[in-house]
Amino acid sequence: MANTQGPQGNNDPAGSTQMFRAFVDDAPQGRQAAPAASSGPRVGLIVGIVAAVIVVAVVAWLALG
């Protein structure tokens, strides 16, 4: 792997990690993502279950009818 830091050779990887963490901690509050709504996955699950029940009922009705 090539040395991309130049001839000084005294690169402190922990220093760049600390700078990154400071950057993340200083992020403006308006730019942070809002937490996902907890009802989203539940609505999809309920719709899926209802659709599966309807499909099974239609198949049973056609098989017996």
MARKEDO-273377 format. One record per residue: residue number from 0; residue in one letter; x, y, z of N, C-alpha, C, CB in turn. Coordinates in nm, 3 decimals. Glycine has a CB too. Layout:
! residues N
NODE rovex sese    n_xx    n_yy    n_zz   ca_xx   ca_yy   ca_zz    c_xx    c_yy    c_zz   cb_xx   cb_yy   cb_zz
NODE   NUM    a       X       Y       Z       X       Y       Z       X       Y       Z       X       Y       Z
...
//
This chain:
! residues 65
NODE rovex sese    n_xx    n_yy    n_zz   ca_xx   ca_yy   ca_zz    c_xx    c_yy    c_zz   cb_xx   cb_yy   cb_zz
NODE     0    m   0.085  -0.117   0.000   0.000   0.000   0.000   0.090   0.123   0.000  -0.097   0.000   0.122
NODE     1    a   0.058   0.217  -0.082   0.142   0.336  -0.096   0.119   0.432   0.020   0.114   0.406  -0.229
NODE     2    n   0.224   0.504   0.054   0.214   0.607   0.158   0.161   0.734   0.094   0.352   0.632   0.228
NODE     3    t   0.033   0.764   0.119  -0.029   0.882   0.057  -0.020   1.004   0.146  -0.175   0.853   0.026
NODE     4    q   0.045   0.991   0.263   0.052   1.102   0.356   0.171   1.193   0.330   0.058   1.049   0.497
NODE     5    g   0.256   1.157   0.240   0.372   1.242   0.212   0.494   1.193   0.289   0.342   1.387   0.248
NODE     6    p   0.602   1.268   0.285   0.727   1.222   0.344   0.732   1.230   0.496   0.839   1.300   0.288
NODE     7    q   0.640   1.296   0.562   0.650   1.311   0.707   0.636   1.177   0.778   0.543   1.409   0.757
NODE     8    g   0.545   1.088   0.735   0.537   0.954   0.789   0.483   0.943   0.930   0.669   0.893   0.785
NODE     9    n   0.450   1.049   0.998   0.397   1.042   1.135   0.247   1.070   1.134   0.470   1.143   1.227
NODE    10    n   0.173   0.985   1.068   0.027   1.001   1.061  -0.036   0.934   1.181  -0.029   0.943   0.929
NODE    11    d  -0.122   1.004   1.250  -0.193   0.950   1.365  -0.335   0.915   1.323  -0.194   1.051   1.483
NODE    12    p  -0.366   0.787   1.298  -0.501   0.751   1.254  -0.607   0.784   1.359  -0.507   0.603   1.220
NODE    13    a  -0.570   0.783   1.485  -0.668   0.817   1.589  -0.707   0.963   1.581  -0.613   0.784   1.728
NODE    14    g  -0.614   1.048   1.536  -0.645   1.190   1.523  -0.753   1.214   1.420  -0.521   1.268   1.486
NODE    15    s  -0.746   1.145   1.306  -0.849   1.164   1.205  -0.983   1.109   1.252  -0.808   1.098   1.074
NODE    16    t  -0.980   1.003   1.330  -1.104   0.948   1.385  -1.166   1.047   1.482  -1.077   0.814   1.455
NODE    17    q  -1.083   1.110   1.564  -1.136   1.208   1.659  -1.193   1.328   1.586  -1.026   1.253   1.756
NODE    18    m  -1.129   1.370   1.477  -1.182   1.483   1.400  -1.315   1.446   1.337  -1.083   1.527   1.292
NODE    19    f  -1.328   1.322   1.288  -1.453   1.279   1.229  -1.564   1.277   1.333  -1.438   1.142   1.165
NODE    20    r  -1.534   1.225   1.450  -1.636   1.220   1.556  -1.678   1.361   1.597  -1.583   1.143   1.678
NODE    21    a  -1.582   1.453   1.603  -1.616   1.591   1.635  -1.704   1.651   1.527  -1.489   1.675   1.654
NODE    22    f  -1.676   1.618   1.401  -1.758   1.667   1.290  -1.900   1.614   1.301  -1.696   1.626   1.155
NODE    23    v  -1.915   1.486   1.332  -2.048   1.426   1.344  -2.122   1.486   1.463  -2.038   1.273   1.359
NODE    24    d  -2.052   1.505   1.574  -2.117   1.561   1.693  -2.159   1.706   1.673  -2.025   1.551   1.813
NODE    25    d  -2.089   1.781   1.587  -2.120   1.921   1.564  -2.221   1.942   1.452  -1.995   1.996   1.533
NODE    26    a  -2.279   1.835   1.399  -2.374   1.848   1.289  -2.495   1.929   1.335  -2.419   1.710   1.236
NODE    27    p  -2.546   2.019   1.251  -2.664   2.098   1.289  -2.784   2.007   1.313  -2.697   2.201   1.182
NODE    28    q  -2.868   2.047   1.405  -2.983   1.965   1.441  -3.082   1.951   1.326  -3.053   2.023   1.561
NODE    29    g  -3.092   2.050   1.239  -3.187   2.045   1.129  -3.150   1.943   1.022  -3.200   2.179   1.067
NODE    30    r  -3.023   1.905   1.015  -2.979   1.813   0.910  -2.989   1.668   0.952  -2.838   1.845   0.870
NODE    31    q  -3.014   1.641   1.077  -3.021   1.503   1.121  -3.152   1.440   1.073  -3.009   1.493   1.274
NODE    32    a  -3.144   1.313   1.039  -3.262   1.243   0.989  -3.364   1.224   1.102  -3.223   1.106   0.927
NODE    33    a  -3.489   1.241   1.067  -3.596   1.219   1.164  -3.613   1.070   1.185  -3.730   1.285   1.117
NODE    34    p  -3.647   1.028   1.306  -3.668   0.885   1.329  -3.786   0.835   1.248  -3.689   0.858   1.478
NODE    35    a  -3.776   0.712   1.204  -3.882   0.653   1.123  -4.008   0.633   1.207  -3.837   0.519   1.062
NODE    36    a  -4.122   0.648   1.143  -4.249   0.628   1.213  -4.264   0.481   1.246  -4.368   0.678   1.127
NODE    37    s  -4.306   0.451   1.366  -4.315   0.312   1.409  -4.435   0.241   1.348  -4.322   0.305   1.561
NODE    38    s  -4.531   0.316   1.296  -4.650   0.252   1.240  -4.628   0.206   1.096  -4.769   0.347   1.246
NODE    39    g  -4.521   0.247   1.031  -4.495   0.212   0.892  -4.489   0.062   0.868  -4.368   0.274   0.847
NODE    40    p  -4.400  -0.010   0.935  -4.393  -0.155   0.913  -4.519  -0.227   0.957  -4.275  -0.212   0.986
NODE    41    r  -4.585  -0.179   1.059  -4.708  -0.246   1.106  -4.818  -0.235   1.002  -4.755  -0.185   1.238
NODE    42    v  -4.830  -0.120   0.939  -4.935  -0.102   0.838  -4.910  -0.198   0.721  -4.941   0.045   0.787
NODE    43    g  -4.787  -0.209   0.678  -4.755  -0.301   0.569  -4.783  -0.445   0.606  -4.611  -0.285   0.528
NODE    44    l  -4.752  -0.481   0.728  -4.777  -0.618   0.774  -4.926  -0.647   0.779  -4.714  -0.641   0.912
NODE    45    i  -5.003  -0.554   0.830  -5.148  -0.574   0.838  -5.209  -0.584   0.699  -5.215  -0.459   0.916
NODE    46    v  -5.168  -0.497   0.608  -5.220  -0.502   0.470  -5.183  -0.635   0.405  -5.166  -0.384   0.386
NODE    47    g  -5.062  -0.682   0.428  -5.020  -0.811   0.372  -5.101  -0.927   0.425  -4.874  -0.836   0.401
NODE    48    i  -5.128  -0.925   0.554  -5.208  -1.034   0.614  -5.351  -1.031   0.561  -5.209  -1.022   0.768
NODE    49    v  -5.409  -0.912   0.551  -5.545  -0.900   0.499  -5.551  -0.948   0.354  -5.595  -0.753   0.509
NODE    50    a  -5.452  -0.911   0.274  -5.449  -0.955   0.134  -5.435  -1.106   0.125  -5.334  -0.887   0.058
NODE    51    a  -5.352  -1.166   0.210  -5.336  -1.311   0.209  -5.465  -1.382   0.248  -5.223  -1.354   0.303
NODE    52    v  -5.535  -1.330   0.346  -5.662  -1.390   0.388  -5.765  -1.380   0.275  -5.717  -1.321   0.515
NODE    53    i  -5.769  -1.268   0.206  -5.864  -1.252   0.094  -5.831  -1.349  -0.018  -5.862  -1.106   0.041
NODE    54    v  -5.703  -1.364  -0.049  -5.663  -1.458  -0.156  -5.701  -1.600  -0.117  -5.512  -1.448  -0.184
NODE    55    v  -5.674  -1.640   0.006  -5.711  -1.776   0.049  -5.862  -1.794   0.045  -5.658  -1.804   0.191
NODE    56    a  -5.939  -1.693   0.085  -6.085  -1.705   0.083  -6.136  -1.717  -0.061  -6.150  -1.583   0.152
NODE    57    v  -6.081  -1.640  -0.153  -6.124  -1.648  -0.294  -6.089  -1.784  -0.353  -6.058  -1.536  -0.377
NODE    58    v  -5.970  -1.836  -0.325  -5.930  -1.966  -0.376  -6.022  -2.076  -0.319  -5.782  -1.995  -0.342
NODE    59    a  -6.052  -2.068  -0.189  -6.142  -2.166  -0.129  -6.282  -2.156  -0.187  -6.147  -2.148   0.023
NODE    60    w  -6.330  -2.034  -0.211  -6.464  -2.015  -0.269  -6.470  -2.073  -0.410  -6.502  -1.865  -0.271
NODE    61    l  -6.364  -2.050  -0.490  -6.362  -2.105  -0.627  -6.348  -2.256  -0.627  -6.248  -2.044  -0.706
NODE    62    a  -6.274  -2.312  -0.531  -6.256  -2.457  -0.527  -6.386  -2.528  -0.482  -6.140  -2.494  -0.431
NODE    63    l  -6.461  -2.466  -0.394  -6.583  -2.529  -0.342  -6.707  -2.492  -0.423  -6.603  -2.489  -0.195
NODE    64    g  -6.696  -2.389  -0.505  -6.813  -2.341  -0.577  -6.834  -2.400  -0.708  -6.805  -2.201  -0.594
//
